[in-house]
């Protein structure tokens, strides 16, 4: 095909068209072989995080993309976006008018890949276990509206919620709600290492070296019963140290598909159509990047410092110099494409202004320049992260109000240090658990939040989040969601920077690439297949 970039519109609730790859049959590995997918995601077991793949612990896009292939959930996000649909369940629905009682009936004949029968008690065990363990990753907060789980017979599960939660069906589509076998997972302890067992589309085997996954093999699960159709027999996921080595592997035909995280330069090169055997699929994503603040740290405890940072940073310059058309400035935690988005930060601070920032600091009695260290991860969000932080450093120091240094750390040490409050200011990314504004607010602002942030706002936690969750029609939740965003813009526990697109590159005999990722950056390996020349 002449046009090498396939641009997919991002509209939650509408089906994107199926785009079959076409081209020569000599590209990539031979038909019938495993489809090989490259990633720069790192999967490491450490003393701080010895159980990276336990559904009750895992809470980043990479580990979730392993679990989504292997551990089945009651609900799933559909192929073409929209509201979640039953997966391990035959049916699920709220059974009351207040969105506080949610009942599911399991599919008949469900079993784990090892042959064990799945019952409602296994679902109850899985949810209760995640809540009991309350891992420090913060993933259990997705289930914090659950009061009790009741079973009726072998196939009926009833969730009694503490408060109304219209987003609960989405939460049952996330890996923390994955159904696991009590024979493989104990209730009182996380499962260390890299073993994963479930009832999903694939079984899983990891090739591990130096406590890190080198490659992972996903083999079609013959006992799987669910809503997705598996278009291949086996997929191998290979990890690479950086985007350049991953790109070289695609060029040589060692891999068939390249996923996150490609560098901006790679994307520009592929977008030009310079490689006749590779197609680039461009789709709107919901990935965001932001700065987070330890609001108890002396350097940034006074919110005037955080407000001054917000007043100085030039998102437009940052995006244009590092990502070009691959990202857009973001003025709220909620991406612009979601219902409930409000440009709260622009409304509050307008265009960058060192003079306004100086006024904020002067009125608060803050001596300048304010000395800060910005921390970032070197191997989790792509190779452009360092350049991004160099520009942030230049912007802040250029104002004359700050004395900023930057430090990069590998994710294996960055994430535990951030959770322990060892960084005053640090850069993070967010790939949503599900495509709803609630999931860009509650994980950062509710009790037991994902960041382990000391910031707490009673109005947000006790009034606005619960009120927004009572609205099944998310348009009706917009007023409360906007109020939350306005408070965040005033207090700045987090500072949104940009919203990005997402890309998949594949050799042109691979089909299903347009559905390899959904808007939440969920990797859907089952959609990939091998085609013929087009």
N, C-alpha and C positions, 0 to 999 in steps of 0.2 A: 504494500500500500504506500502511496506517495506521502501521505500526511502521517508523520511519525508520532505526533503527540495527540492522544485521544483525550479530549477534555470532557469530563463528566460533570454535569451540573449537580450541585449539592442542594437538594430540596428534601428535607425530612418529610416523609410521608408519600413521596412520589417515586415510582420505579424508574431507575436509570436504564437506558437501552442496553441490551446485551451486545457486546462488541467482540466478535470472533477474530482472533489474530490470524494473519495471513502472511504468506511469504514462502521462502525456500525451505525445503525439507532437510537441508544439510546443516542447519544451525542447531546448536545444542546437542545433548546426548541422544542416543537412539531411541526410537519409539518403544515403549514397553518398559524402559528403565524408570527408576525412581525420579521424580521431579525434584531438582535440587534448588533450594532457596537460600540466598545469602542474607545475612543480617549483621549489623555491628552491635546489636544488643549483647550484653555480657551476662552470663548466668554463673554466679560464683557463690560458693558456700564459705562462710567465714565464722569466726567465733562469735561475732555480733549477730550474724544472720545464718545460722546453720541449717535452716529449713526453708530455702528460698522458694520451693515449689509446693509447699503445703497450702491448700486452699484457704486455710484459716490464717495464713501469714502473708502470702504473696499479694503485693499491691503495687505493681508497676506494669507498664504496657508489655514489656518483654515476657515476664513470667506469666502474665495473664494470657498471652497469646499461645503459650504452651498448654496451659490448663484448658483453654476454650476448645482445644482439639481433642482433649482426652477425658475431661470430667464434665459430665452432663448436668445441665441445670433444668429446673422445671419450666422456665421460660427462656426464650432467646430473641435477640433482635433479628428481624426478618431480612432476607436478602436485599430487598429494595428499600430498606429503612421503614419508618413508620412505627406504630405501637408494637410492643413485644407480643410474640405468639407462643403457644405451647410447644415445648420441646420434649422433655421427659414426661411432661404432663399430657394427658388427653384433653383436659380442659381446666381453666382457672378463671375465677371471677370474684369480685366483691359480692358478698351476699347480704350486705346491709346498705342503707342509704348514706351512712356516715363514713364510708371507706375505712372501717376499722376491723372488718372480718373478711379474710380472704381465703377461699377454699380451692383446692386443687385435687383433681383425680388423676392418678398415674395411668400411663399407657399399660395395657394388659401385656404381660409377658416380658417386662423389662428385666434385664440381668446385667450384672457387671461383666467385664471382659473375661474374668476368671470363671464365669458360669454361675456365680451366686445370684440367687433371686433378689430383686430389689423390691422392698416393701416401703410402706409409709413410715415405718419405724426408722428406716435408714435415712429418710429425708429429715425426720425429727432429730436424729442423732447428729447429722451433719450441721444443721443450723444451731442446735444447742451447743455443740462442740465449739464452733467459731465464737459464739457469745461467751462461753465459759473461759476459753483461752485468752480472749481479749488481747491479741498480739499487739506488740508495740508498733507495728506497721500502721495501725489505725484502720485496717480494713474492716474490722467488725462493726465500725460505726455505721456502715451501710445497712446493718440490720438492727440499729438501735431503737427502731420503733416497734420491734417485736416484743410482745409481752410473754406469751406462751405459744407453744406449738402443740396441737392436739391431733391425734390420729383416730380414724374410725375405720376399722377393718384393715385390710392389707393395701388398699389403694387410695384412701381418702386422707388428705392432710388439710388441717385448718389452722390458719395463722390468726391469732388474736393480737391486735396491735394496741399499743399504749395510746396512740393518738392517730387521727386520720392521716393517711399517707397515700395520696393518689399515685405517687411514683413507685410504690412497692412492687408492682409487676416488673418494672425495669430492674429493680434490685435483685429479684429472683432470677434474672438473666446473667448475673455476674458470678465469677468463679468462687467468691466467698460463700455463695449459696449452692455450690456444686455438691452433688450427691456422692458420698464416699462410703466405702465398705468398713464397718466397725472392725473387721478382721485385720485390716491394713492400717487403720488409723485409730490410736487410742484417744480417749476423751481428755485426758489430763496432760498430754504432752504433744508438742509439734513433731512431725515426722521429718527427721533430719535427712539431708542428702538430696539426691536427684531422682528418686523413684516416684512415679505417679501411677495410680491405678484408678480407673473409673469405668464409665459406661458410654463414653463419647464416641465420636466417629472413628477415632484412631486409638491404638495402643501406642505406648511410648517407650523408647529405650535411649538412654543417653550415653555418649562416649565422653568420658571425663578424664581430664588431665590437670594435675595441680589444683584440685578442688574447683575446677571450672568446666563447664560443658564446651567441648570442642565441636561436636555435632550431635544432632538429635534425629532419630529415625521415627517417623510416624507411619504405622502400618494399619491399613484399613481393618476396622474391627468387625468381624463377621456377625457378631451378636448385637450390633447396634440397632436400636429402634428409636427413631426420632424424626424431626421435621426436615433435616437437611439431606440432600442427595450428594453422595461422595463420588467424584468424577475421576478418581485415581486410586491406585492400589497402595502407593507408598510415596511419601515425601521426606526428603532429608533436609534439615535445617542446619546450615553451617554458619559458624560465627567467625567474624573477621575483626582484626584489631582496628581497622579504620576503613573509611570509604574508598580510598585508593586501591587497597588490596582487594576489596570486594569487587570494585569495578574491573580490575584486571582479570579476576576470576570469570566475570561475565564475558569479557572480551575473548578469553581463551576457550569459552564453552565449558568451563568447569562447573558453572552454575547456570541454571535456566532462568532464574528470577532474582531480581535485586530489590530488596525492600528498604526499610529504614536502617540507618540514616544515610542517605546520599548527600554529598556535598552540593552546595549551590553551583559550583563549577561543573560538576558531573551532570546535573540536571540541565544546565544551559547547553552543554555539548550534545546531550541526547535530544534535547528539544529542537536542535538545529537539523536533525535528521541525518547526521554525519555517518551513522552506522545503519546500513541497509537491513541488517539482520535483527535489529533490536527496536522494539516499540516502547515508548514512554507513555504511561497512563497518568494523567493529571486529574486529580479530583479534589473538590473542596473538602477540607478537613476541619476538625474542631480542636486541633492542638493549639495550646496557648503557652506562652512563656511569660514569666513574671519574676520580680524580685520579692523575696520574703524577708521579714524583719523579726528578730527576736526582741519583742517589745519590752522585755525585762532587762535587756542589755544596756549598760550605762550610756553607750555611745548613741543609741537611737531610742532610748526610753521616752524622751521628750518628743511628742509627735510633731513638733515644729521642724525637727531635723528630717523626719520622714516626709513631711509636706514640702520641705525645701528640695529634697531629692526629686520628688514628683514634679515640682515646678521647673526644675532645670532640664530634666531628661527630654531629649528630642527624639521621639519615636520615629518620625518620618525619616530623619537622617539615618538613624540606626538601621531601619529596614532597608532603605535604598542602598546603603553601602555594603550591607552583608548579604541580604536575601533578594533584593530586587523585587521582581513581580511574584516571588514565591511566598511572600508574606504580606500582611497588612498591619498597620498600627492598630493597637487595641486599647480602648479607653475604659474598659470594664473587665472584670473577671469573666463575664458571660460573653461568649463570642457573638459577633454581630448577626450571625445567621440564625440564632435561636430566639424563640418567643421569650420575651421578658428582658431582652438586652436593653441597656441604657448607657449612653456615653457619659457616665457620671464623672469620670476623671477630667474629661475635656470641659464639661459643664462647670466644674469646680476650679480648674487651673488654667484653662484656655491654652494659648500658645506658650512655648518655653520662654521663661523670663528670669534672668539672673537677678534683676532688680527686685522683682516680686519675691524671689526666694530670699534675698538679703533682708528684705523687710520682715518676712516671717521669722527669720532667725534673730534679728535685732529686737523685735517685740518680745521674743521669748527669753531674751538675755543670753543667747548662745554665742560663745566666743568662736570666731572663725580664724583660720580654716578648720572645719570639723574633720578630724582624722577618722577614716573608715577603711576597712578591708572588705572587699567584695569577693566572695568565694563562688566558684563554679565547678562543675564536674567535667572532666576532660574526655570521658568516653561513653557518655550516655545519651546526649542529645545531638550528637553530630560534631564534625570537625570545625564548623563555623562558630562554635560557642566561644572559643578563645577570642576570636576577632570581635565578636559581639561585646565581650566584656572589656576589651581594649578601647572600644568606642565609648562605652559607658564611662570608663575611667577618664577618658579625654574630655568628655562633655562636662562631667562633674568638676574636674580639676580646672577646666577652662573657665568656669564661672568665678574662680578665685575664692569660692566659699568652702571648698572641700579639699582635703588632702587624701586622695584615694589610692590604695594599692589593690592589686588583684592577685588571687591565688587559685590555682587549679588543682583538683584532686580526683583520683579515680573513684568511680561510683561506689565501689565496695567499701571505701572508707568515708566518702562524702556523705552518703545517706545516713549511716549510724551517727556520725558527728553532728549532722544537722538535727537529727531527732533528739540528741542529748543536749541541744542548745549551745553547742560549742561555736557556732557562727553567729555574728551579729546581723550580717546581711549576706544573703546567698541567692543564687539563681536556680530556679526550678522550672520544670515544664509540667504540663498536665494534659493527659489524654483521657477524655471522659469515660467514666464507667458506663454511662448511657447518655443519649442526646437530649438532656433536659436542663434548663437553667439551674435547677436545684443542685445538680451535680457539679456545678462550678462555684457554688456558694457554701453549701453545708459541709463539704469535706474540709474546708479551710476555716470555718467559722463556728461550727457546732462543737459541743463537748467531745473530748477525745479526738480532736481533729487530726487529719492525716499528717500535718507538719509537726505535731506536738507543740504547737504555738501556745505561748502563755496568754495570748490575746483572748479576751472574753467580753462579749457584749450581751447583756441580759435581754435587751429588746429584740435583738436578732434571734437569740436562742429560744427564748420563752414565748415570743409573740409572732415575729415575722416569718420564721421558717415554718412553724406549725400551721400558721394561717395559710401560707402559700401551698402547703401540702394538702389542705382540705379541698382544693379546687381541681376537680377532675378535668375541667376545661382550662387549659394552661393560660389562655388569654385572660381569664378571670384572676389568675395569680399574679399578673404583671405588676399591679400596684404594690403589692408586698415585696416582690422581687426587686423592683426599682428602689424602694425604700432601703433595702439591704445594701444595694450597690452604692447608694448615696452615703450611707454610714461608712462603708469601706473607703470611699474617696476622701472622707473627712479624717478618719482615724489611721488609715494606711497600714494595716498589718501586712498587707501584700500590695504590690504595685504592678499591675498588668503592663506588658510591653508590646507583644504582638501576637497575631493569630496567623497560623500557617496553613498552606495547602499540603497535600500529601501526594506521594508519587510511588509508582511501581514501574520498574523496567523489566522487560522480559524478552527473551529470544522469540522470534516471530512464529515458532511452531507451538507455542504455549497458548492454550485457550483459557477463558474464564478470568483473565487478568483484571478485567474491569470490576470484578467482584472480589478480588483478593483481599481488599481492605474495605471496611465500611466506614461511615463518617466518624465513628468512635475509635478508629485505627485498630479495629479488631481484625486480626489475620484470619482469613477463612480459607485454609489450605484445601479444603474439600472442593472448592470451586475450580481449582486448577486441573487442566487436562492437556493431552497432546493432540494437536490437530494435524492436518495435511496442508499441502500448499494451496493457497487461495488465489 
